[in-house]
């Protein structure tokens, strides 16, 4: 399936919290091979890193910014239905990037979010950047869901670890380099007994309700238990990079340099296996 990667490929970045710092190392390795994505699609932490890359920031600038504004300093407030309030992160990103609209970024960017009411993902390619990011980073119980008139939005990662299907829907003819930094959703949640238990729990909580219903803690839990029973989409990209992050967990945001180094190392290894350097050199010569 490995099509050659020239200037027309999509970079699809999954979530993973602190593990997603590896995406910065992926970008650094791609630059070493003179491979620049034509467009970027990001989920959750992949959306944050993808947004900074799409805004023209170099990997070194992103790493420096992460060290200057650590996660714990930006998330001191408690969120509604969640451990953390994302407003500190979103305000910081708006200040750093100039509060842009997605369609005005130098590199086309798509941000994924998942509607818990409809049980469907969406690719957001227009509008205020931080508004889309708020929906995409709404990891259940870590950051609060983002309700609006259309639905209740959260991180799409539990339903597709790497946003390949949305990337291909956006640009069907472009090859996709995908990065999986997150720990996948346990398969038993969507197994027949697991799904039956979760859907029964959702009914006992009062069901999911409609998009316009007021979001309460009980309704949110009903939505989550219902949707966690949904199967995971696993469409393979043309090249999949899986940084070997070991037991690093999603909240170890202080391990910035380590995760970046691992992402760079493992991307270089993955590119070497498909001869990306020789492909690119031949393209330049032509």
PALUMSE-500580 format. One record per residue: residue in three letters; x, y, z of N, C-alpha, C in turn. Coordinates in steps of 0.02 Angstrom, whole numbers, padded with zeros to 5 digits, always signed. Atoms other than C-alpha are relative to their C-alpha. Last residue first. Layout:
alaXYZXYZXYZ...
! end
This chain:
unk+00044-00006+00057+00663+00736-00601-00025+00069-00009unk-00040+00003+00060+00813+00749-00486-00043+00007-00063unk-00036-00063+00008+00702+00809-00344+00039+00001-00066unk+00050-00051+00019+00585+00660-00366+00033+00067-00012unk+00017+00011+00070+00732+00541-00367-00050+00051-00024unk-00056-00022+00040+00794+00617-00204-00014-00009-00075unk+00000-00073+00002+00622+00600-00125+00057+00026-00044unk+00058-00021+00039+00609+00417-00169-00001+00075-00009unk-00017+00010+00070+00787+00386-00110-00058+00021-00045unk-00052-00047+00020+00747+00465+00059+00016-00007-00074unk+00028-00066+00014+00581+00377+00078+00053+00048-00024unk-00045-00035+00045+00661+00206+00060-00025+00069-00018unk+00033-00007+00066+00511+00116+00135+00043+00039-00049unk+00026+00065+00024+00600+00044+00288-00033+00006-00068unk-00054+00039+00029+00704+00202+00311-00026-00066-00030unk-00013-00026+00067+00546+00304+00336+00055-00040-00035unk+00056+00018+00043+00494+00193+00481+00012+00025-00071unk-00003+00072+00013+00666+00205+00563-00055-00021-00049unk-00058+00011+00043+00669+00394+00546+00006-00074-00019unk+00021-00022+00067+00494+00399+00619+00056-00010-00050unk+00041+00053+00029+00550+00293+00767-00028+00020-00069unk-00036+00062+00013+00695+00407+00809-00043-00051-00037unk-00047-00011+00055+00598+00569+00790+00035-00065-00018unk+00038-00009+00061+00452+00510+00897+00045+00010-00060unk+00025+00066+00020+00571+00444+01029-00040+00006-00065unk-00057+00040+00024+00664+00610+01037-00022-00069-00024unk-00018-00026+00065+00501+00706+01051+00057-00041-00030unk+00050+00022+00048+00441+00595+01193+00017+00024-00071unk-00005+00072+00008+00603+00620+01290-00049-00025-00053unk-00059+00015+00041+00608+00808+01262+00005-00075-00014unk+00005-00028+00067+00430+00833+01326+00058-00024-00044unk-00048+00040+00038+00432+00720+01478+00000+00021-00074unk-00068-00025-00010+00351+00853+01588+00052-00037-00042unk-00015-00054+00047+00181+00816+01514+00070+00028+00009unk-00070-00015-00014+00169+00649+01605+00025+00054-00049unk-00005-00059-00041-00022+00649+01602+00073+00019+00017unk+00026-00060+00034-00052+00531+01456+00009+00064+00040unk+00072-00008+00001+00059+00393+01525-00020+00069-00026unk+00016-00071-00009+00234+00340+01479-00075+00009-00003unk+00054-00010-00049+00239+00151+01497-00014+00074+00014unk+00000+00041-00060+00337+00119+01339-00059+00014+00045unk-00001-00043-00059+00342+00265+01218-00003-00039+00065unk-00006+00049-00055+00386+00163+01065+00010+00038+00065unk-00057-00013-00045+00323+00287+00935-00001-00047+00060unk+00022+00013-00069+00200+00202+00816+00059+00012+00047unk-00054-00008-00048+00222+00270+00640-00029-00009+00070unk+00019-00010-00070+00100+00205+00510+00063+00003+00042unk-00057+00013-00044+00135+00228+00324-00023+00016+00071unk-00051+00026+00045+00000+00215+00191+00065-00013+00038unk-00029-00051+00044-00129+00234+00329+00050-00032-00047unk-00073-00011-00001-00226+00085+00394+00021+00058-00044unk-00020-00002+00070-00414+00101+00426+00075+00016-00002unk-00073+00011+00008-00450+00045+00604+00017-00003-00075unk-00017+00001+00071-00620+00113+00655+00076-00008-00006unk-00053-00045+00021-00658+00067+00836+00012-00009-00075unk-00064+00029+00020-00824-00014+00879+00050+00053-00023unk-00010-00003+00072-00959+00082+00974+00068-00030-00019unk+00015+00065+00029-00989+00022+01153+00010-00001-00076unk-00058+00042-00011-00899+00176+01219-00011-00070-00027unk-00048-00006+00055-01039+00274+01137+00063-00042+00010unk+00029+00024+00063-01178+00216+01254+00053-00001-00055unk+00008+00073-00005-01075+00232+01412-00030-00029-00063unk-00064+00034+00003-01019+00405+01358-00008-00076+00003unk-00029-00005+00068-01191+00471+01317+00064-00040-00005unk+00041+00043+00043-01264+00407+01481+00026+00001-00072unk-00021+00068-00014-01119+00485+01577-00040-00050-00042unk-00067+00009+00029-01154+00651+01493+00024-00071+00011unk+00008+00009+00073-01339+00635+01533+00068-00011-00033unk+00032+00064+00012-01302+00606+01718-00008-00013-00075unk-00049+00052-00013-01177+00749+01729-00030-00069-00016unk-00010+00012-00072-01303+00865+01649+00052-00055+00007unk-00051+00049-00019-01305+00935+01473+00008-00001+00076unk-00050-00030-00045-01469+01021+01433+00049-00054+00022unk+00011+00009-00072-01556+00935+01289+00055+00032+00041unk+00017-00063-00033-01534+01011+01115-00011-00006+00075unk-00055-00048+00000-01439+00864+01043-00015+00062+00040unk-00011-00036+00063-01570+00737+01093+00054+00053+00008unk+00037-00062+00013-01570+00613+01236+00019+00032-00066unk-00043-00053+00026-01433+00489+01281-00038+00065-00010unk-00008-00005+00072-01529+00370+01391+00038+00062-00020unk+00051-00043+00030-01592+00391+01569+00008+00009-00074unk-00016-00070-00015-01447+00326+01671-00049+00049-00033unk+00015-00011-00071-01524+00152+01670+00014+00073+00020unk+00073-00003-00009-01526+00158+01480-00019+00014+00072unk+00024-00063+00029-01341+00202+01474-00075+00007+00009unk-00017-00052-00048-01299+00059+01593-00025+00068-00025unk+00047+00008-00055-01391-00062+01478+00012+00054+00053unk+00064-00027+00024-01292+00007+01332-00055-00007+00053unk-00004-00073+00005-01129-00019+01425-00066+00030-00022unk-00003-00028-00067-01172-00198+01477-00001+00077-00002unk+00066+00010-00031-01225-00247+01302-00003+00031+00069unk+00045-00049+00029-01067-00170+01229-00070-00006+00031unk-00018-00066-00024-00957-00269+01347-00047+00053-00025unk+00021-00008-00070-01049-00432+01315+00016+00070+00028unk+00072+00009-00010-01041-00412+01124-00020+00006+00074unk+00019+00071+00009-00866-00339+01117-00074-00008+00016unk+00044+00008+00058-00854-00150+01098-00017-00073-00014unk+00056-00047-00007-00785-00118+01273-00049-00006-00058unk+00058+00031-00034-00685-00280+01261-00058+00048+00008unk+00047+00031+00047-00571-00202+01128-00062-00027+00035unk+00005+00072-00009-00486-00087+01253-00054-00031-00044unk+00057+00017-00042-00466+00088+01176-00004-00076+00007unk+00065+00014+00030-00292+00107+01102-00055-00016+00051unk+00014+00070-00018-00149+00187+01200-00070-00016-00025unk+00046+00014-00055-00108+00349+01109-00002-00075+00014unk-00036-00008-00063+00045+00388+01003-00042-00020+00060unk+00038+00025-00056-00020+00324+00836+00042+00005+00063unk-00040+00008-00061+00051+00427+00693-00047-00020+00057unk+00036-00003-00063-00018+00416+00517+00045-00012+00059unk-00046+00022-00052+00065+00458+00351-00036+00010+00067unk+00006-00023-00069-00073+00467+00222+00056-00030+00042unk-00020+00050-00050-00061+00457+00033+00000+00030+00070unk-00065-00012-00033-00160+00589-00062+00016-00058+00047unk-00056+00023+00041-00295+00540-00187+00068+00008+00033unk+00001+00071+00016-00444+00546-00069+00061-00025-00037unk-00045+00001+00059-00404+00716+00008+00008-00072-00022unk-00018-00069+00017-00539+00761+00137+00043+00003-00064unk+00061-00031+00025-00616+00587+00143+00014+00072-00024unk+00012+00024+00069-00442+00516+00155-00064+00029-00029unk-00053-00027+00043-00400+00622+00307-00012-00020-00072unk+00016-00070+00013-00569+00582+00386+00053+00033-00044unk+00060-00003+00042-00538+00396+00367-00019+00072-00017unk-00015+00017+00069-00358+00410+00430-00062+00008-00044unk+00056-00023+00041-00390+00501+00593+00010-00011-00075unk-00033-00044+00047-00272+00392+00698-00052+00021-00051unk-00061-00022-00032-00348+00313+00853+00041+00047-00043unk-00050+00010+00053-00521+00306+00778+00065+00029+00025unk+00036+00033+00055-00668+00286+00899+00042-00007-00064unk+00024+00066-00018-00576+00321+01062-00036-00038-00056unk-00049+00053-00003-00479+00461+00975-00026-00069+00020unk+00020+00055+00044-00628+00569+00928+00046-00061+00005unk-00057+00029+00034-00605+00686+01078-00023-00060-00042unk-00057+00023-00041-00771+00764+01128+00055-00026-00047unk-00062+00017+00035-00923+00855+01062+00055-00021+00048unk-00045-00002-00058-01103+00861+01121+00066-00029-00024unk-00017+00062-00034-01218+00902+00976+00041+00011+00062unk-00003+00058+00045-01279+01027+00848+00014-00066+00035unk+00067+00015+00027-01340+01169+00960+00000-00063-00043unk+00027-00056+00037-01178+01164+01061-00067-00020-00030unk+00066+00003+00030-01099+01055+01194-00014+00062-00042unk+00017-00066+00028-00910+01046+01222-00069-00006-00034unk+00029+00003+00067-00865+00901+01337-00019+00070-00022unk+00073+00005+00006-00754+00939+01487-00024-00004-00072unk+00024-00066+00020-00568+00897+01492-00075-00005-00014unk-00060-00041-00006-00495+00749+01588-00016+00073-00018unk-00021-00005-00070-00658+00656+01624+00065+00038+00010unk+00046+00012-00056-00687+00616+01440+00034-00005+00067unk-00009+00070-00020-00550+00690+01328-00045-00013+00060unk+00046+00016-00055-00619+00856+01265+00003-00074+00017unk-00039+00021-00059-00464+00895+01162-00044-00019+00059unk-00043+00058+00013-00557+00897+00995+00037-00025+00061unk+00039+00061+00013-00701+01008+01047+00045-00061-00005unk+00037+00014-00062-00590+01142+01126-00042-00064-00008unk-00044+00036-00045-00475+01130+00975-00036-00018+00065unk-00004+00069+00024-00618+01179+00859+00044-00041+00047unk+00066+00029-00009-00654+01335+00962-00001-00073-00022unk+00005+00024-00069-00467+01371+00974-00069-00028+00015unk-00041+00058-00016-00450+01378+00785-00013-00026+00070unk-00052-00020-00047-00594+01495+00748+00037-00062+00025unk+00021-00028-00063-00689+01432+00598+00059+00016+00045unk+00013-00073+00002-00655+01316+00453-00021+00023+00069unk-00052-00033+00041-00582+01143+00425-00010+00075-00005unk+00011-00072-00001-00675+01041+00557+00057+00034-00037unk-00063-00034+00014-00679+00855+00520-00015+00074-00007unk+00002-00055+00047-00827+00772+00604+00070+00028-00009unk-00055-00049-00002-00850+00608+00693-00012+00056-00050unk-00035-00010+00064-01015+00517+00719+00055+00051+00008unk-00046+00055+00007-01110+00443+00866+00039+00004-00064unk+00009+00034+00064-01254+00564+00840+00045-00062-00007unk+00071+00010+00011-01264+00619+01022-00011-00042-00063unk+00025+00055-00042-01081+00593+01068-00074-00013-00011unk+00065-00019-00028-01024+00700+00922-00028-00059+00039unk+00049+00054+00001-00839+00665+00894-00064+00024+00035unk+00039+00001-00061-00710+00797+00848-00054-00053-00008unk+00054+00048-00010-00572+00802+00719-00035+00011+00067unk+00002+00019-00071-00470+00953+00668-00060-00046+00010unk+00064+00028-00019-00422+00978+00485+00003-00024+00072unk+00007+00039-00061-00280+01094+00439-00071-00025+00008unk+00069+00021-00014-00223+01170+00274-00003-00049+00058unk+00011+00068+00022-00045+01238+00293-00071-00021+00016unk-00041+00012+00059-00020+01427+00301-00007-00070-00029unk-00066+00027-00016-00167+01448+00421+00040-00014-00063unk-00052-00050+00013-00310+01562+00366+00071-00026+00015unk-00009-00008+00072-00440+01423+00348+00054+00051-00018unk-00033+00058+00028-00418+01376+00530+00016+00010-00074unk+00051+00045+00026-00457+01550+00593+00036-00057-00036unk+00019+00002+00071-00317+01629+00691-00064-00040-00012unk+00071+00015+00001-00300+01680+00875-00027-00005-00072unk+00036-00058+00027-00127+01756+00850-00074-00011-00009unk+00011+00007+00072-00033+01591+00867-00037+00059-00032unk-00061+00020+00036+00045+01616+01038-00009+00002-00075unk-00051-00053-00005-00100+01715+01112+00062-00017-00042unk+00025-00058+00036-00233+01594+01049+00051+00057+00000unk-00008+00013+00071-00127+01447+01106-00025+00059-00042unk-00072-00003+00015-00113+01520+01282+00011-00011-00075unk-00020-00071+00000-00300+01555+01288+00074+00008-00017unk+00028-00031+00060-00337+01376+01235+00019+00074-00004unk-00035+00024+00060-00219+01301+01364-00024+00037-00062unk-00069-00025-00004-00287+01408+01506+00040-00020-00061unk-00004-00070+00022-00466+01375+01450+00070+00029+00003unk-00046-00012+00056-00447+01186+01456+00012+00073-00018unk+00032-00051+00042-00519+01165+01632+00048+00016-00057unk-00036-00061+00018-00456+01004+01712-00044+00046-00043unk-00054-00017-00047-00524+00855+01809+00030+00069-00014unk-00068+00020+00020-00688+00845+01714+00050+00022+00052unk+00001+00071+00018-00878+00859+01727+00070-00025-00018unk+00067+00027-00013-00855+01049+01734-00004-00070-00029unk+00050-00004+00053-00669+01086+01737-00067-00027+00022unk+00038+00062+00007-00556+01123+01886-00054+00010-00054unk+00071-00003-00017-00433+01266+01866-00033-00068-00011unk+00007-00002-00072-00244+01245+01872-00073-00002+00022unk+00062+00037-00017-00232+01188+01693-00011-00002+00076unk+00056-00022+00042-00105+01305+01612-00067-00032+00019unk+00011-00071-00012+00028+01291+01747-00061+00025-00038unk+00029-00010-00066+00015+01101+01753-00014+00074+00015unk+00070+00019-00004+00039+01090+01564-00030+00017+00068unk+00016+00069-00016+00206+01181+01561-00075-00011+00012unk+00068-00003-00027+00222+01350+01474-00023-00071+00016unk+00012-00065-00031+00407+01380+01440-00069+00005+00033unk-00041-00006-00061+00447+01196+01411-00012+00066+00036unk+00025+00048-00049+00303+01173+01289+00038+00004+00065unk+00062-00025-00028+00351+01332+01198-00029-00046+00053unk-00017-00055-00045+00530+01272+01176-00063+00029+00033unk-00031+00029-00060+00469+01107+01105+00017+00055+00050unk+00053+00034-00038+00352+01196+00985+00027-00029+00064unk+00041-00052-00031+00489+01315+00929-00055-00031+00043unk-00039-00028-00056+00607+01169+00899-00039+00055+00036unk+00000+00046-00058+00475+01080+00794+00037+00028+00061unk-00048+00054+00007+00459+01235+00683-00003-00046+00061unk-00050+00007-00052+00300+01339+00693+00047-00059-00014unk-00068-00016+00022+00214+01378+00529+00053-00005+00053unk-00010-00072-00007+00033+01390+00587+00071+00021-00019unk+00036-00032+00055+00004+01215+00518+00007+00075+00002unk-00037+00014+00061+00139+01150+00636-00033+00036-00060unk-00061-00041-00003+00056+01237+00784+00044-00011-00062unk+00017-00071+00008-00114+01168+00734+00063+00044+00002unk+00014-00013+00071-00046+00992+00709-00015+00073-00013unk-00064-00001+00034+00029+00993+00884-00010+00016-00074unk-00040-00056-00027-00138+01044+00958+00067+00004-00035unk+00028-00062+00027-00238+00929+00843+00039+00060+00025unk-00022-00006+00069-00124+00783+00882-00027+00062-00034unk-00068-00027-00004-00157+00816+01066+00030+00006-00070unk-00020-00013-00069-00343+00794+01025+00070+00029+00004unk+00048+00017-00051-00356+00727+00847+00029+00016+00068unk-00019+00015-00068-00261+00804+00703-00058-00015+00046unk+00062+00016-00036-00269+00812+00513+00020-00022+00070unk-00007+00035-00064-00127+00900+00422-00069-00012+00029unk+00053-00015-00048-00116+00955+00240+00011-00042+00063unk+00042-00050+00033+00016+00964+00103-00057+00022+00046unk+00069+00018+00017+00136+00876+00219-00036+00057-00035unk+00045-00049-00031+00321+00920+00204-00072-00017-00018unk+00070+00019+00012+00451+00785+00172-00045+00049+00038unk+00030-00051+00044+00628+00853+00162-00070-00020-00023unk+00007+00033+00065+00693+00692+00241-00030+00047-00053unk-00067+00026+00017+00757+00789+00392-00001-00034-00068unk-00039-00056+00027+00591+00882+00390+00070-00022-00020unk+00024-00013+00068+00498+00718+00409+00039+00057-00032unk-00026+00052+00043+00607+00676+00559-00022+00010-00073unk-00072-00012+00008+00569+00843+00643+00031-00052-00048unk-00008-00057+00046+00383+00823+00612+00073+00014-00013unk+00019+00024+00067+00387+00650+00692+00011+00056-00051unk-00057+00036+00026+00482+00723+00840-00014-00029-00069unk-00049-00052+00016+00342+00849+00866+00063-00033-00029unk+00017-00027+00066+00215+00707+00855+00051+00053-00021unk-00038+00037+00051+00305+00623+01002-00014+00026-00070unk-00060-00040+00016+00233+00761+01111+00043-00036-00052unk+00004-00034+00065+00073+00660+01090+00057+00048-00013unk-00031+00044+00049+00121+00546+01235+00002+00032-00070unk-00072-00013-00001+00078+00693+01347+00038-00044-00049unk-00022-00042-00055-00104+00675+01296+00074+00013-00005unk-00047+00032-00046-00122+00529+01176+00022+00043+00059unk-00004-00033-00066-00210+00592+01021+00053-00033+00044unk+00048+00020-00051-00187+00543+00839+00011+00036+00066unk-00027+00006-00068-00093+00637+00704-00055-00019+00049unk+00057+00012-00046-00134+00616+00519+00028-00017+00069unk-00026+00023-00064-00005+00694+00400-00058-00005+00049unk+00033-00025-00060-00077+00707+00225+00032-00031+00061unk+00022+00050-00048+00029+00685+00070-00031+00035+00059unk+00073+00006-00004+00061+00782-00090-00018-00057+00046unk+00029-00060-00031+00238+00849-00081-00075-00005+00009unk-00031-00060+00026+00318+00680-00112-00028+00060+00037unk+00017-00061-00035+00279+00520-00020+00041+00058-00029unk-00056-00045-00014+00280+00369-00135-00024+00064+00033unk-00010-00044+00057+00132+00250-00114+00057+00047+00017unk-00044-00058-00009+00151+00115+00018+00008+00038-00066unk+00041-00060+00000+00000+00000+00000+00043+00063+00000
! end
